[in-house]
Every structure is written in structure tokens, then in C-alpha cells.
């Protein structure tokens, strides 16, 4: 019998979190989708893995047996997959770098130029991820290293280093009453509808809604998007406003949108992330050093 490793990963998340809600947030999937996957695994195995109640999900005896063995099985498979892809990358002299929109920005060409200087004959394949994958492909082993926004879900299992911080600004429809202000206090945005990332992104979404900096004031959601173009369109069309890194004013300038500095909200951090196993990978470490050694644009701090 063949079982998709995705089903096993879903099982482990529910077993560790104890509730479908927390497991769904961790996995970036909806709760109904996760429930369906758990039922599918139970059907394939022919056993009941959880006892469901209002307080959460409790492992059955067969479930506990599976929970004891599956993490090591998945870790072994992940290592095999990572090594296989890494070998293929070395053979092709290709480094796969994941990134999210507006991460390293204008520094990216200089980083790549320095890397290719250090590693002649190597090529960097930049792979943009959607906001529903805040690790930019690193958690799934789709890339060797990632330039992204910190914090992100699952980063404790990876190596990370902060490259720089920059202020968070607000993106407003051009005709918004606050668009003419030089600086907008964050408190004045609390009643505004926000354009948000999908709920499955958990605390990544919460960071860009600044949910923990509202003194308990609830967030109003005007639209949900997963791509920069959709995000820009939603703001320009008046469905909501959004917090954004200050650099977005340069990289995502477009008619119909005005960016303004915001006071009373913490800055955003950009970081570099890689797998623990790649501490000994000289190619990955060369790229990391290229990122850490670069001078960053004016207006941001390292």
C-alpha cells in the first residue's frame, strides 16, 4: 500500500498540535481540507487515528503507534530528497534561491554578481513564492536558500540571519483621506479594512496586519490576496489598505496607490534562511556570506 507523504505530514501536525485549527494554521491549509486529508489517511490504513471532541484531537492506540514512527520516516525522506536535489544542483552548477516579493529588492543583482564572482560557472535560479508559502520553498526543499521576511512559520527548524530592517509604511488608494498626510499614526488605521494574506499563513498574515500592535482592537478584512498584482489591484480599487515595507513604494509604485510612512508600528526584517544540514555546504554558505557582506540601500538598517 502506498501512502502520500503529504498525508503523513498532515497527521503529524494534528498529532503534535492537538487541534485541527492550530494544525491547519501550521500547514497553511484550510481546516475542512485538513479534516478531509486525515479521514483519507484513516481510510487508507483502515484504522481510526484520532478521537475527536470539542477540546481537540486525541490519538488512539493505533494513532500513537503511527505518531512514534512517522517523524523519523519523514525526516529520513526529507534528507534523501534534499541530498538528491543538492547533488543535481551541484552537477548543473545551479543554486536555487527562493524569495518573496520585495525581499532583497535592489540588492539582489549585486548579491548574485558577487556569488558568481566567488563561484565561476555557477548560476543562480531565483524562484518567487506566493505569500501562502512564507518560507519561499525552503521548508519543502524546493530551494537551497531563501531571502524572505522574518519572522515566518517554521523558521525555528531552519538557520536564519537578519540582513536588514526597514520601516513599515501603508499602501492607500490614491483618493484616500489619509493619502495627503506626511506620516500616518497606526492608530488612525485601526478602523480601516485591510487587504490581507490568506488565513492559512497564520502569523505571517498577523504580522502584516500588526494584530499584536492594536491594543486588542479587531482587524477588519476587506480582501484576501496571495500575489503582489492582486494585492495592488485590491488596494487601488478601494477594497482596503495594507501595511507594506517602505521599499514597496519603489518596487510596487503604480497609478492609483499612494504609500505613506506609518508611526507607532514596528519595522519589518529581511533575512536569509537555509537548512541546518547546509551549514556544511560551501556553495550555500558562499551565498549566505554574499548576502551578509553586502551594503544595503539608504534608509534601512542592518
Secondary structure, 3 states (H helix, E strand, C coil): CCCCHHHHHHHHHHHHHCCHHHHHHHHCCCHHHHHHHHHHHHHHHCCCCEEEECCEEEECHHHHHHHHHHHHHHHHHHHHHHHHHHHHHHHHCEEEEEECCCCCHHHHHHHHHHHHHHCCCCEEEEEECCCCCCCCCCCCCCCCEEEEEECCCCHHHCEEEEEEEECEEEEEECCCHHHHCCEEEHHHHCCCEEEECCHHHCHHHHHHHCHHHCCCCCCEEEEECCCHHHHHHHHHCCCCEEEEECCHHHHCCCCCEEEEEEECCCCEEEEEEECHHHHHCHHHHHHHHHHHHCCCCCCCEC
